[in-house]
Amino acid sequence: MTLNSSLSTFGRLIQRGAITAFLLLPVSVGTASNDLPSLGDSSSRIVSPQMEQQIGEIFLKQLHAALPLSKDVLIQYYVEQHMANLAQYSNLQSALNTVVVVDNPSINAFAAPGGIIGINLGLLIYAQDSDEYSSVMAHEMAHLSQRHFARGIEAQQSAAIPNLVGLLAAVLVGAAGGSDAGIAALTTFQAAGQSRQLRFSRDREQEADRIGLNTLARANRDPAAMSRMFERMQRAYRFTRRPPEFLLTHPLSETRISDAKNQAREYQNQVSTTDNLENQIDRFDYQLMRARAREHYATKPGAEIATYRRKLEENPDDLAVQYALALSLSKNKEHVEAVELVERLYRQNPRSVLYTGALAETLIKAERHVEAQRLLAGALTLYPGNYPLGMLLAESKIATKDFIEAEILLENQAQKRPNDVNVWYELAETSGLAGNVTGVHLARAEYFYLNGAFHRAIQHLEYAQRLVDDANLQLEAKLTQKIQDLRTEIRRANS
């Protein structure tokens, strides 16, 4: 059986709902060889980069349908910018295609074919500093740069369907952090593929560890951060009945941590003792994002407020703690003090997208929309089309019932981020408020397409067709072509 027929069958199973998850290439620490793999191997003949791209698109649709994504535009922006900066020092031959942030407090990170990297919000909470966080991201980039998915299939091509499912599947349970639905879906395929996955992982993890550490050194990051994070994780979960999915998929051992420490020492002399300004700023910004992730899951803002006030008594000038306090105050509807605290952060660097967005968000929650819109409009003249600033301005415009302006802002974001399900969802809702019924159906069609619900996408495109003016031949032709493309995709999956 060829890989093309295997992929077709796999896609058909997905369309029918028989498979609800994929292999999330794991993050673990292992003994590494000094020899980097040859990229000129036979894997490209079996799974081309184009084929990996198609597999990645299937993966994303399933992920969108199965898991809640974070709607925090500032965290999404930070994660994307951080990965883009770190990728400059990696072995990646092309830019990352998609960065996913899953709204889940458990610890996890994953890479998937087609240039996809994702994290759970819980990783931001657990990684104590940006170097620890960077060590995980560098490891994931190594999986992609070395095409571990394609090379794994090449090594196991004798049983295409079981191995493709085994390599793709180990289910969204990895990203979902052990949800009941994910575990139930996993049981059908896990037994057959588990031993093969473990053998595959050991070899590939050795490469990813070494290459990831090399990326950290080139980026002037602390190579010891990887072992430091895993050592602390091992201590924290040593006696728990069920550790986080992150540890279940790649368990730690003293030997593994020791190997990571030894590898880090080899790179230590490559790291400059004088830190660059970019990394200094990132280390501080990371703490702000950790505060946002923690606050997202906090249920008792009053207790959080008391905790942060005690911390400020010890260090009154700690801006990160001030910001964390402001987030808790804002959630507790104590807006006056919250705005004052975030204004202090903003004044440190008024040109920062993150600080501007933080202040605008706090003003919006305080219903001070005139100030928020003035601030955001000014910032957008410096950063036209910026994602978090544009989304926040649209949010404020919706609050003040300026629905048409909000729709224009969201349409602009949809053009820049055509694979962002959150943008299409918000655009559909806003088009409805603006009275643009055709726009509602077009946005919903894109949303359902990105969730793999092709029939529902076609349904909304047909609704839109009925509403299009007969004179608008260009839109009519575009809709007809989209419907035909989707029907072709459905037939291909069912063939």
DAVENJO-V730967 format. One record per run of one state. SS is the DSSP state (~ for helix, > for strand, _ for the rest). FROM is the first residue (numbers start at 1). LEN is the number of residues. If there is no record, write none. Layout:
SS	FROM	LEN
SS	FROM	LEN
This chain:
_	1	2
~	3	13
_	16	9
>	25	1
_	26	17
~	43	4
_	47	2
~	49	18
_	67	2
>	69	1
_	70	3
~	73	15
_	88	10
>	98	5
_	103	6
>	109	4
_	113	3
>	116	5
~	121	6
_	127	3
~	130	16
_	146	2
~	148	8
_	156	1
~	157	12
_	169	4
~	173	4
_	177	3
~	180	39
_	219	6
~	225	12
_	237	8
~	245	5
_	250	4
~	254	15
_	269	8
~	277	21
_	298	3
~	301	14
_	315	4
~	319	13
_	332	3
~	335	14
_	349	4
~	353	13
_	366	3
~	369	14
_	383	4
~	387	13
_	400	3
~	403	14
_	417	4
~	421	13
_	434	3
~	437	14
_	451	3
~	454	14
_	468	5
~	473	22
_	495	1
